Amino acid sequence: MLKLFYLPDTASLAPHIILNRLGVAHELIQMGKDDGSLAGEDYLKINPNRRVPTLIDGDLVLFESAAICLHLADSDPDSGLMPPLGSAKRATAYKWLIFMTNSIQADMMLYFYKERFSKTAQGAEEVRDVAIERVSTFMSRLDDALSDGRPFLCGGQKTIVEDYLLMLGRWYVQMGQEEQLKSMAHLYALLCVLEDDHFVQQTYDGEGCQPLFRC
């Protein structure tokens, strides 16, 4: 049975949604931010980065949320969670997923962990302000991409990219940018559609997450 080590409403949210979409048997193992479990000897053996998520699939151990999402989609090619291998839509999915991880998510970490990137309190606040500006610019690029009327980022098919987007959309609201996000009409409308989904609601219920998007 697959095992997902997670924390509610963190980078494990997208893999958790995808596990529910696939309907595969899995065990959820909740970690704690303050109880030392992320730094425990047993956990460090499978994820030395002291983060979630971690997925155990037989002898395979994976960390990094995007890698887990891709593996789960590839484990069931008929699920439609990724476009066909070698197709232009598959390449587009890679583009947006890597943009989210390398640009949006990376700069969100500057906001949430600003103290790690400056030796002074003033510097940390400057890091936070720059992070907001950069993330807002990147989110607007997603809105621009959707302005051509496509229902999803890769075209007419919802993929793991959208589950990842929903996770980051929640974090953007948690950065205090809800009104800014609402001004991105195409992106906000998509987030509303994504949240109104049985498997998303199932995952929210399991993690105790509150819906954030209502159009």
N, C-alpha and C positions, 0 to 999 in steps of 0.2 A: 504494500500500500504506500502511496505517495505521502510524504510528510512535508508540511509547510510550516516553517517557524516564522511567526509574524508578530507584529504589534498593530493594534487598531489604528486605522486611518493614516498609515505610513506607506512606505514604498512597497509593502507587501499587499496593498489593496488590489492593484491590477492583477497580479498572479492569482489572488484569491477569487476574484471575479471570473477569471478564465477557467480556473478549476471547476467552479460551479457551472459555467457554460458547457464544459465538456461532460459534466456529469460523472466524472471518474471518482472512485472511492479515494478519499484522502483523510489524513489526520492533521488537525490544526494544533500546533503547539504554541501557546501564547508566551511571549517573553515579557520581561519587565524592564522599564527604563531605569528604575531606581533600586531594583532588588539585587543587582549584580549578576543576573542571569546571562546577560550579553557578554560578560567577561568571565563566565564560568569555564572551568577547564574543559568540560565536555563540549561546550558550544564552540570554544576557540579551535577545537580540533577540526570542525567542519566549516567554520567561518572566522578566520583570524582577524577580520575587519571589525568585529563587534557590532554588526549591523543586522538588520532584517531587510529583505527576506533571505531565507535559505530553503532550498528544496532538496529533499532526498528522494531519489527515484531509483530504487534498487541499489546498485553500487555507485550510481552517479550522484555527486553532490554539487549543487549549483548555488552560487550567490550572484548578486546583481539582478535587479528586478526585470530589466529588459531581456536579459539572457534567459531567465526563467520563462517569461512570456513567450519568447520565440520557441523555446524547447517544447513547451506545452502545445503550442499551435502545430508544430511540426510532428508531434507525436500522433496527431490525428489529422492528416491532410484533408480528409473528407469533411472536416468540421466547417470549412470555409473561413476559419479565423485568420488565415493569410491567403493572399492570392497565389496562383500557381507559381511554382519555382521557375525562374527564368523569364517571367513575364514582366512587362513594363510596370504593371500595377504592383508587382512584388517589389521591384526596385523603388517605386514610390513609397511603399510602406516602410522599407528600410530607411529611406531618406527622412521621413517624418519621425520615425521612432528614434533615430540617432540624433536628429535635431532636438527632440525633446530631452533626451538624456544628456547630451553634450553641451547644450546651450541653456535651455529653460531650467531643467532640474539642477544643473551645476550652479547656476546663479541663484536659484532659490535657496540652495544650501548656504550661500553667502549671507542671505537674509536671516535664516533661522539659526545659524551658528556664527553670527558676525564676530563674536568675541575671539574666535579661533584665528581670525584674519587680521587682527590688529592688536598692538601692545597697549593701546590706550582706549579709554571709554569713548573719547571723542572720535578716535579713528574708527571704532566699531560702529558708531552711529553713521559715519560717512560711508562705510562699507554697506550698511543697510540701505541707505538712500540710493546709492549707486545700483545696488541689486534690484531695487524696485523699478528704477528707470530701465535697466537692461531687460528684466523679465517682462515688463510692460511692452517694450518694443518687440520682443520675440513673440509674445502672445498676439500682438496686433498682426504679425505676419501670418499666423494661423487664420485669423479673421479675414485677412486679404485673400488667402488661398480659397476660402469658402465662399467668397463673394461672387464667384462665377455660377453659383447655384448648385454645385455638387452637394449631395446629401452627406457625404463623408469625405475624409481627407484623401482617400485613395480612389474616390469616385462613387460608384453606386453600392459598394459592399462595405459593411461594417467589419472591421478587423480588430486585432489586438491593439492597434494604434489608438483606436477610440477609447478602449478601456484605460490605456495609459494616459490619454488626454484627460479623461474624467478625473483621474487621480491628481494630476497636476492642476486642473481647474479648481479642485477643492483647496489645494495648497495656496493658490493665488488668492482665493477668498480669505484664507487664514492669514495672509499677508496684509489684510485690510484693504484689498483692492476690489471689493465687490462692485462698487459703482463704476470703476474703470472697466471692469469686465462686462458689465451690462451695456456699456457704450459700444462694445464690440458685438454688434447685433447678430452677425452670422455665427460667430463662435458661441455666444451665449445661448442662441437658439439650439445649436447642436448639443450643448451640455444639458439643456433641458430634456431633449430627446433621449440622450444617453442615460440620464438618471431615471427616466420613466421606463424602466426595463426590469423584467422579472428577476433576472439573475443578479442585477445590481442591487435590487431591493433585498434579495436573499442574502447577499454579502453584507449589505449595510446592517441588516437585522443581526447577522452573526457577529459583527464587530461592534455593534452599538453606535453606528454612524448616523447622523441626522442628514436628511436631504438638504441641499443648499441651493438648488436651481429650480425656479418656478417662473415660467413664461406667461 
